[in-house]
């Protein structure tokens, strides 16, 4: 019998308590945030205002 880590237990509990739709939406937002972050980090010439505008366009998911 293996010992379940705290992270594994938390992940299992989260999976049991949430709906597939909620998990799918959360994953979509996380992917979008990562994509926006990658664009922003690769474009150092962007001003803080432009960066904020990009994040606003993609809705609060890109924070």
C-alpha positions in Angstrom: 0.0 0.0 0.0 1.5 3.3 -1.0 1.5 6.4 1.1 -0.7 9.2 -0.3 0.9 12.6 -0.2 -0.9 15.6 0.9 -0.9 17.0 -2.7 -2.3 13.7 -4.0 -5.1 13.7 -1.4 -6.0 17.3 -2.1 -6.1 16.6 -5.9 -8.3 13.6 -5.4 -10.7 15.6 -3.1 -10.9 18.4 -5.5 -11.7 16.0 -8.4 -14.5 14.4 -6.3 -16.0 17.7 -5.2 -16.1 19.5 -8.6 -18.0 19.0 -11.8 -16.2 18.2 -15.1 -17.5 21.5 -16.5 -15.9 23.5 -13.7 -12.6 21.6 -14.1 -12.6 22.2 -17.9 -13.3 25.9 -17.4 -10.5 26.2 -14.9 -8.1 24.4 -17.2 -9.1 26.7 -20.1 -8.5 29.8 -18.0 -5.1 28.5 -16.8 -4.1 27.8 -20.4 -5.2 31.2 -21.5 -3.3 32.9 -18.7 -0.1 30.9 -19.5 -0.4 31.9 -23.2 -0.8 35.6 -22.4 2.1 35.5 -20.0 4.3 33.9 -22.7 3.4 36.7 -25.2 4.0 39.4 -22.6 7.3 38.0 -21.5 8.5 37.7 -25.1 7.6 41.3 -25.9 9.7 43.5 -23.6 8.9 46.6 -25.7 5.3 46.5 -24.4 4.5 49.3 -22.0 2.7 48.5 -18.7 -0.4 50.1 -20.3 -0.3 47.8 -23.3 0.3 44.8 -21.0 -2.7 45.7 -18.9 -4.8 46.2 -22.0 -3.8 42.7 -23.3 -4.7 41.2 -20.0 -8.0 43.0 -19.9 -8.9 41.9 -23.4 -8.5 38.2 -22.4 -10.8 38.7 -19.4 -9.6 38.2 -15.8 -8.3 34.8 -16.7 -4.9 36.2 -17.7 -3.9 37.5 -14.3 
